[in-house]
Amino acid sequence: MNSQWIKEQFPILNQEVNGHPLVYLDSAASSQKPRAVIEAIKHYYEWDNANVHRGVHTLGSRATDAYEGAREKVAKFIGAKRSEEIVFTRGTTTALNLVASSYGPTVINEGDEIVITQMEHHSNFIPWQQLALRTGATLKFIPLEQDGTVTIEAAEKTITPKTKIVAMAYVSNVMGVINPVKQIAEVAHRNGAVMVVDGAQSTPHLKVNVQDLDCDFYTISGHKMCGPTGIGVLYGKKALLSAMPPIEFGGEMIDDVGLYESTWKDAPMRFEGGTPIIAGAVGLGAAIDFLTEVGMEQIERHEKELAGYAMDRLSQIDGVSIYGPAKRQVGLVTFNLGDVHPHDVATVLDSYGVAIRAGHHCCQPLMRWLQVSSTARASLYLYNTEQDIDRLADALVQAKEYFA
Ligand code: PMP
């Protein structure tokens, strides 16, 4: 990877924060945007902007082509069979809530089981918890190993013929692990359950193929993969999506509206009521082009190497405790510095121009499992370099001395 060229593509990185060149290590929360994405959105608004699927005029057709073209790009990027399996949403949170609210009640009855893990982000936790509470289903957890990983053996023991839904993150936003979702999907299917994969942290960093994973639903957040905020995706197998009822009603999603009854368009349109997130989809399409040009395999390799380097540097600092397995599979390091509150650590790091995250990372059940209330987290992306990690390590040493 040509790291100089890549960094130059992200104008925001070329600035000083608190008198130091910015080192951005918070991409798991939201990634930065390359020039190509910013330009694509600007071009859309300057030349093509109109509502989609309705106007017969030229701008209307251009906007529709841009929006539907983005759907095709997403389908290809994640290896879906066809673009009708791609529903545009606001992000992973909306996508997971859509599955829980629409698909959930069609299969879940009292006494059924929903299986998740304790490492899930609240977005992949609360919708299932609330569905279980509403329906009288049992929420079950695949127990985590001591290092915070999920094994197929543990999944085999937890998933039973009563299980109707298994939901899990492909990549954890705290533990930095890649979960064996392909093998767990096989266990789910053998027991007659569907597999829902939270792809918020995997899609930006790994080459994903939903057909190979054989998951039934898969979610994406555009803003974590170089795209704009406000756009995401629910992938669903066509037969499942077509059998699901819409949960939002209004323009564009209808087939025929009568006085007392109405019918709906097929998926994905039935889930995209109202004027959709057109410019967001255009930006996501441009982000996919950008990531594809760089190469997902290269991005994955670069981040894994960098994560190894970060683990080496951070574990050499006395008092730093790192959570998750020692060998990093993705570019994310969650840690604490002695008993200093992570907000204080992040504040000192910010004064050196180093941006990291501190808090519970929307994973309170996992924090309980780790027996901490919060942690610091440095998360990497394609634009980070060894120099960024050196700056992080140096600032941490400063923080340590400051609090000592
Ligand atoms: N799942 C995981 C694993 C995440 O990291 C996040 C974002 N932090 C989400 C779900 C929620 O994504 P969004 O806020 O884009 O809806």
Residues whose N, C-alpha, C, O or C-beta is under 5 A from the ligand:
A	BS01	PMP	A28 G91 T92 T93 T94 H121 S123 A169 V171 N173 D198 A200 Q201 S221
